[in-house]
């Protein structure tokens, strides 16, 4: 794995898109403790206090031919690997909040943004961006945000935990090849927030109550609403919690 540490950058995802052209490595990692314009889902900004958190991006070029469902598989695999790492560090009450957040005690401690690049009408690589809240304590008006330090009361060595976190992803290609989509999905669903109870959602401006039954793709989810099963799009659905 090619590893690049930056003192500061606007976005690790945008930076790695530029430098990947000059490297043939199957896995490139760029990380910083000071990201000024991090990207989130739906063009949101990932806000991070300088030198308190980890912002990391991987450029991942799969070794095998990319199947039609690989983007879906990778999205779930990245979430699973973050949960594995956090479990190893004894972070309690972990869940995935579909489609791209990691929760502890129902508070967001990490976010994921995965983008794909096309070449000759085929996906050539993936940019996997991850923001992990480590030592930040004040999140202002973001009541649903938290950090490892807020939850465990431990002040983490940012260099050590970042090194361990990045190393945890060094075998992502091996995991993608060794485990089927169904195996990865089973683990993902076991940790998905909302599979065991009915939760409140906003859907196209209306409030609904539903229980997650299945994930169909990176952007579609199956909910039990009343006695009916419905498949909804992530762009129209927002969890109220």
C-alpha positions as CSV (number, residue, x, y, z in Angstrom):
1,X,0.0,0.0,0.0
2,X,1.3,3.4,-1.0
3,X,0.9,5.8,2.0
4,X,0.8,9.6,1.9
5,X,0.3,11.8,5.0
6,X,-0.7,15.4,4.5
7,X,-0.4,18.2,7.1
8,X,-3.5,19.8,5.7
9,X,-5.8,19.4,2.7
10,X,-9.2,20.6,1.5
11,X,-10.4,17.0,0.8
12,X,-8.4,13.8,0.8
13,X,-10.9,12.3,-1.7
14,X,-10.2,15.2,-4.2
15,X,-6.4,15.0,-3.6
16,X,-6.2,11.2,-4.2
17,X,-8.2,11.6,-7.5
18,X,-5.4,13.8,-8.8
19,X,-2.4,11.7,-7.6
20,X,-3.7,8.3,-8.5
21,X,-2.9,8.9,-12.1
22,X,0.8,8.8,-11.3
23,X,0.7,5.5,-9.4
24,X,0.0,1.9,-10.4
25,X,-0.4,0.7,-6.8
26,X,-3.5,-1.4,-6.3
27,X,-4.1,0.4,-2.9
28,X,-3.2,4.1,-2.2
29,X,-3.9,5.8,1.1
30,X,-3.9,9.5,1.7
31,X,-4.7,10.8,5.2
32,X,-4.7,13.9,7.3
33,X,-5.6,15.3,10.7
34,X,-6.6,18.6,9.2
35,X,-9.2,18.5,6.4
36,X,-10.8,21.8,5.6
37,X,-13.5,20.9,3.0
38,X,-14.3,17.2,3.5
39,X,-17.1,15.8,1.3
40,X,-20.1,13.9,2.6
41,X,-23.2,12.3,1.0
42,X,-25.6,14.5,-1.0
43,X,-22.8,17.1,-1.4
44,X,-22.7,17.8,2.3
45,X,-19.6,19.0,4.1
46,X,-17.9,16.7,6.6
47,X,-16.9,19.1,9.3
48,X,-13.8,18.2,11.4
49,X,-12.0,20.1,14.0
50,X,-8.2,20.4,13.1
51,X,-5.9,17.8,14.6
52,X,-8.6,16.0,16.5
53,X,-9.9,13.4,14.0
54,X,-8.8,11.2,11.1
55,X,-9.7,11.9,7.5
56,X,-8.5,9.1,5.2
57,X,-9.1,8.2,1.5
58,X,-8.1,5.0,-0.2
59,X,-7.8,4.5,-4.0
60,X,-8.6,0.8,-4.4
61,X,-8.1,-1.0,-7.7
62,X,-9.7,-4.5,-7.3
63,X,-7.4,-7.4,-8.5
64,X,-10.3,-9.4,-10.0
65,X,-12.7,-8.4,-12.6
66,X,-15.3,-6.0,-11.2
67,X,-18.8,-7.7,-11.1
68,X,-22.1,-5.8,-11.4
69,X,-22.7,-6.0,-7.7
70,X,-19.2,-5.1,-6.6
71,X,-20.0,-1.5,-5.6
72,X,-22.8,-2.8,-3.4
73,X,-20.5,-5.4,-1.9
74,X,-17.7,-2.9,-1.3
75,X,-20.0,-0.4,0.4
76,X,-21.1,-3.1,2.9
77,X,-17.5,-4.4,3.3
78,X,-16.1,-1.0,4.2
79,X,-18.8,-0.6,6.9
80,X,-18.1,-4.1,8.3
81,X,-14.3,-3.4,8.5
82,X,-14.8,-0.1,10.4
83,X,-17.1,-2.0,12.8
84,X,-14.4,-4.7,13.2
85,X,-11.8,-2.1,14.0
86,X,-14.0,-0.2,16.5
87,X,-15.0,-3.5,18.2
88,X,-11.3,-4.3,18.6
89,X,-10.9,-1.0,20.4
90,X,-13.9,-1.7,22.7
91,X,-16.2,1.0,21.3
92,X,-19.7,0.1,22.6
93,X,-23.1,-0.2,21.0
94,X,-22.0,0.0,17.4
95,X,-24.3,0.0,14.4
96,X,-24.4,1.0,10.8
97,X,-26.9,3.7,9.9
98,X,-27.8,3.0,6.3
99,X,-26.3,3.8,4.0
100,X,-23.0,5.3,5.1
101,X,-22.8,6.3,8.8
102,X,-21.3,4.4,11.8
103,X,-23.0,4.9,15.2
104,X,-22.0,4.3,18.8
105,X,-24.8,4.8,21.4
106,X,-26.9,6.1,18.5
107,X,-24.4,8.9,17.8
108,X,-22.5,9.3,14.6
109,X,-18.8,8.7,15.0
110,X,-17.8,7.9,11.4
111,X,-19.0,8.6,7.8
112,X,-18.2,6.9,4.5
113,X,-18.2,8.3,1.0
114,X,-17.4,5.9,-1.9
115,X,-16.9,7.1,-5.4
116,X,-16.1,5.1,-8.5
117,X,-14.1,6.0,-11.6
118,X,-14.9,4.8,-15.1
119,X,-12.6,3.8,-17.9
120,X,-13.9,2.5,-21.3
121,X,-17.4,2.3,-19.8
122,X,-16.1,0.1,-16.9
123,X,-15.3,0.9,-13.3
124,X,-11.6,1.1,-13.0
125,X,-11.1,2.0,-9.3
126,X,-12.9,3.2,-6.2
127,X,-12.2,6.2,-3.9
128,X,-13.1,5.2,-0.4
129,X,-13.3,8.3,1.9
130,X,-13.7,7.8,5.7
131,X,-14.0,10.4,8.4
132,X,-13.5,9.1,12.0
133,X,-14.2,11.3,14.9
134,X,-11.5,10.5,17.4
135,X,-10.7,13.3,20.0
136,X,-13.1,16.0,19.1
137,X,-15.4,16.9,22.0
138,X,-17.5,19.9,20.9
139,X,-19.7,19.4,17.8
140,X,-21.8,22.6,18.2
141,X,-25.3,22.2,17.0
142,X,-24.7,18.7,15.7
143,X,-26.5,16.9,18.5
144,X,-26.2,13.5,16.8
145,X,-22.4,13.6,16.4
146,X,-19.9,12.1,18.8
147,X,-16.4,10.8,19.0
148,X,-14.4,7.9,20.4
149,X,-13.2,10.2,23.2
150,X,-16.7,11.4,24.1
151,X,-17.9,7.8,24.4
152,X,-14.9,6.1,26.2
153,X,-13.5,9.2,28.0
154,X,-10.1,8.1,26.6
155,X,-7.8,10.7,24.9
156,X,-6.4,8.7,21.9
157,X,-2.9,8.9,20.4
158,X,-4.1,10.1,17.0
159,X,-0.9,8.8,15.2
160,X,-1.3,5.3,16.7
161,X,-5.0,4.9,16.1
162,X,-4.6,6.2,12.6
163,X,-1.8,3.8,11.8
164,X,-3.8,0.9,13.2
165,X,-7.0,1.9,11.3
166,X,-5.2,2.2,8.0
167,X,-3.4,-1.1,8.5
168,X,-6.8,-2.7,9.1
169,X,-7.7,-1.8,5.5
170,X,-4.5,-3.2,3.9
171,X,-6.2,-6.6,3.2
172,X,-9.5,-5.1,1.7
173,X,-8.8,-6.8,-1.7
174,X,-8.3,-10.2,0.0
175,X,-11.6,-9.8,1.9
176,X,-13.4,-8.7,-1.2
177,X,-12.2,-11.8,-3.0
178,X,-12.6,-14.3,-0.2
179,X,-16.1,-13.4,0.9
180,X,-19.3,-13.5,-1.2
181,X,-21.7,-10.6,-1.3
182,X,-24.2,-12.7,0.7
183,X,-21.7,-13.4,3.4
184,X,-20.7,-9.7,3.7
185,X,-24.4,-8.7,3.6
186,X,-25.3,-11.1,6.4
187,X,-22.7,-9.4,8.7
188,X,-23.8,-6.0,7.6
189,X,-27.5,-6.6,8.3
190,X,-26.7,-8.0,11.7
191,X,-25.2,-4.6,12.6
192,X,-27.7,-2.4,10.8
193,X,-29.7,0.0,12.9
194,X,-33.4,-0.5,12.3
195,X,-33.6,-4.2,11.5
196,X,-35.0,-5.1,14.9
197,X,-37.6,-2.4,15.5
198,X,-39.9,0.1,13.8
199,X,-38.2,3.5,13.4
200,X,-39.4,6.9,12.2
201,X,-38.4,8.1,8.8
202,X,-39.1,11.1,6.6
203,X,-40.0,10.0,3.0
204,X,-40.8,12.5,0.3
205,X,-41.9,15.0,3.0
206,X,-44.1,12.6,4.9
207,X,-43.4,10.8,8.2
208,X,-43.5,7.0,8.1
209,X,-42.7,4.2,10.5
210,X,-40.9,1.2,9.2
211,X,-38.6,-1.7,9.9
212,X,-35.7,-2.6,7.7
213,X,-36.1,-6.0,6.1
214,X,-33.4,-6.0,3.5
215,X,-30.9,-3.9,1.6
216,X,-31.3,-4.2,-2.2
217,X,-28.4,-2.0,-3.4
218,X,-26.3,1.0,-2.4
219,X,-29.3,3.2,-2.9
220,X,-32.4,1.0,-2.3
221,X,-33.8,-0.5,0.9
222,X,-36.8,-2.7,1.7
223,X,-39.0,-1.6,4.6
224,X,-41.9,-3.1,6.3
225,X,-44.5,-0.3,6.6
226,X,-47.6,-1.5,8.4
227,X,-48.2,-4.8,6.8
228,X,-46.7,-3.8,3.4
229,X,-43.2,-4.3,2.1
230,X,-41.9,-1.4,0.1
231,X,-38.6,-0.7,-1.7
232,X,-37.5,2.9,-1.2
233,X,-34.7,5.0,-2.6
234,X,-32.0,6.4,-0.2
235,X,-32.3,9.9,-1.8
236,X,-36.0,10.2,-0.6
237,X,-35.6,8.5,2.8
238,X,-34.1,10.0,6.0
239,X,-34.1,8.4,9.4
240,X,-35.5,10.5,12.2
241,X,-33.7,9.7,15.4
